[in-house]
Amino acid sequence: MPLILETVVITRNPDGGHHLVPFGLHAEGDHLIVAPFRPSPTITNLEAHRFLSAAAPADVRVIAGCVTGRRDWPVVPCQAIPGLRLADAFAHAELEVVDREEDEIRPRFRCRVVHQAMHRPFIGYNRAQGAVIEAAILSTRLHMLPPEKIRAEMAYLEIAISKTAGPREREAWDWIGAKIGAALGPAPAPAEQSQG
Ligand SMILES: Cc1cc2nc3c(=O)[nH]c(=O)nc-3n(C[C@H](O)[C@H](O)[C@H](O)COP(=O)(O)O)c2cc1C
């Protein structure tokens, strides 16, 4: 399996605005691969404008926010490509699409790194931040996964939240919990579960 870096990707919209979305970028040699599931505005945008940025957000609320309808996060201009990047990031890369592999489900855009920069020290991991990222991914796969699997994974991830979350991680967790709760409804009582 390739190394997959969970980032916040920004592409340019046809109207000149920008599209901000979490994506896992596959590291292959010197290249990074963006692989959006169809249909996706990111695909349309990259077909029209081949430059994008990818950032490691310093605040996981950006990732949770993007998948719960809160996409208005501060951005700043890129240095070496025409485009924008997330303002509050540990680091970011500015990318250019150099090749495209067709696929009916998930085309792959191969990108070269035009420029990359560090913006603040990264001292260590926090379990709650990891849990928010995992829960955010789960919340974008509600149509693919059985409800009981989602509930079981959320229950496990909540352990890390209860032990290590700060206010930002707690807020991000609550956004995702509300989205998942609205989609799945209340958990069935144990007796109902055993009856199938
Ligand atoms: C950390 C993280 C990584 C993700 N990686 C991908 C990915 O590699 N490909 C994808 O299609 N969606 C991925 N998603 C889901 C998308 O962010 C989400 O479905 C988004 O709305 C799709 O982007 P679009 O608006 O350009 O279609 C990821 C979500 C999270 C939270």
The ligand as an SDF file (V2000), in Angstrom:
LIG
                    3D

 31 33  0  0  0  0  0  0  0  0999 V2000
   -9.4230   12.7270    5.5950 C   0  0  0  0  0  0  0  0  0  0  0  0
  -10.3070   12.5000    4.3960 C   0  0  0  0  0  0  0  0  0  0  0  0
   -9.7670   11.9750    3.2250 C   0  0  0  0  0  0  0  0  0  0  0  0
  -10.5750   11.7800    2.0900 C   0  0  0  0  0  0  0  0  0  0  0  0
  -10.0190   11.2860    0.9370 N   0  0  0  0  0  0  0  0  0  0  0  0
  -10.7890   11.1630   -0.1720 C   0  0  0  0  0  0  0  0  0  0  0  0
  -10.2250   10.7180   -1.4110 C   0  0  0  0  0  0  0  0  0  0  0  0
   -9.0320   10.4140   -1.5150 O   0  0  0  0  0  0  0  0  0  0  0  0
  -11.0570   10.6370   -2.4940 N   0  0  0  0  0  0  0  0  0  0  0  0
  -12.3870   10.9930   -2.4200 C   0  0  0  0  0  0  0  0  0  0  0  0
  -13.0900   10.9420   -3.4390 O   0  0  0  0  0  0  0  0  0  0  0  0
  -12.9300   11.4210   -1.2710 N   0  0  0  0  0  0  0  0  0  0  0  0
  -12.1700   11.5040   -0.1550 C   0  0  0  0  0  0  0  0  0  0  0  0
  -12.7330   11.9540    1.0100 N   0  0  0  0  0  0  0  0  0  0  0  0
  -14.1580   12.3320    1.0130 C   0  0  0  0  0  0  0  0  0  0  0  0
  -14.3140   13.7260    0.4200 C   0  0  0  0  0  0  0  0  0  0  0  0
  -13.6560   14.6990    1.2120 O   0  0  0  0  0  0  0  0  0  0  0  0
  -15.7810   14.1330    0.3280 C   0  0  0  0  0  0  0  0  0  0  0  0
  -16.5640   13.0890   -0.1750 O   0  0  0  0  0  0  0  0  0  0  0  0
  -15.9290   15.3340   -0.5530 C   0  0  0  0  0  0  0  0  0  0  0  0
  -17.1970   15.9010   -0.3880 O   0  0  0  0  0  0  0  0  0  0  0  0
  -15.7350   14.9550   -2.0200 C   0  0  0  0  0  0  0  0  0  0  0  0
  -15.0570   15.9710   -2.6950 O   0  0  0  0  0  0  0  0  0  0  0  0
  -15.7410   16.7460   -3.9290 P   0  0  0  0  0  0  0  0  0  0  0  0
  -16.6140   17.7830   -3.2900 O   0  0  0  0  0  0  0  0  0  0  0  0
  -14.6230   17.3180   -4.7460 O   0  0  0  0  0  0  0  0  0  0  0  0
  -16.5030   15.6920   -4.6660 O   0  0  0  0  0  0  0  0  0  0  0  0
  -11.9520   12.1180    2.1570 C   0  0  0  0  0  0  0  0  0  0  0  0
  -12.4930   12.6410    3.3380 C   0  0  0  0  0  0  0  0  0  0  0  0
  -11.6820   12.8240    4.4500 C   0  0  0  0  0  0  0  0  0  0  0  0
  -12.2990   13.3820    5.7020 C   0  0  0  0  0  0  0  0  0  0  0  0
  1  2  1  0
  2  3  1  0
  2 30  2  0
  3  4  2  0
  4  5  1  0
  4 28  1  0
  5  6  2  0
  6  7  1  0
  6 13  1  0
  7  8  2  0
  7  9  1  0
  9 10  1  0
 10 11  2  0
 10 12  1  0
 12 13  2  0
 13 14  1  0
 14 15  1  0
 14 28  1  0
 15 16  1  0
 16 17  1  0
 16 18  1  0
 18 19  1  0
 18 20  1  0
 20 21  1  0
 20 22  1  0
 22 23  1  0
 23 24  1  0
 24 25  2  0
 24 26  1  0
 24 27  1  0
 28 29  2  0
 29 30  1  0
 30 31  1  0
M  END
$$$$
